[in-house]
Amino acid sequence: MFEIWWTKINVIVLSNEYTWKLEEDLTDEMVGLARQLKESTLMMNQSIKNIEKVNS
């Protein structure tokens, strides 16, 4: 009986560790995407400013 109980606990712990790892990976991916978005936005804003300078 103890072995079944212990096995269930191990499965729960491993499942939680897997979930935490997925969440951590997704968070890292979101941070990377946010950085890319910020860089793209800054470049686009700079391009717009340059166009406005040329047109004025």
N, C-alpha and C positions, 0 to 999 in steps of 0.2 A: 504494500500500500504506500509506504514511504517513497519507493522508487517512482511510482506513478506520479505522486505529488511533486517530487523533485523534478521529474521530466517536464511536467506542466509549467513549473516555475521557470525552468531553463528556456522553454519555448517562449514564454511571455517576455523574459529578459531579452532574448535574441530578437524578438519581434520589435520591442521598444528600441533597441539599439539600431536596428535597421531603419525604423521610422525616423529616429533622430538623425541618422546619417543622411537620409533622403532630404529631410528638412534643412540640414546644414548645407547640402549640395545645392538645393534650390535657392537658399538665401544667397549663397556665393554667386550663383548664376544671375540672380536678380540685381545684385550689386554691380556685377560686370555690365549688365544691360543698361543699368541706370547711368553708369559712367560713359558708356558709348552714346547714350541719348544726350547727355550733357555736352559731350564733345561735339556731336553733330549739331546741336542747337547753337553752341557758341560759334562754330564755323559758319552756319547759315546766317546768324545775326551779323557776323563780320562781313559776309558777302553782301548782305542787304545794305549795310553801311557804305561799303565800297561803291555799290551801284548808285546809291543816293548821292555820294560825293561826285561821281562822274556826271550824273544827270543835273546837278545843281549849278 
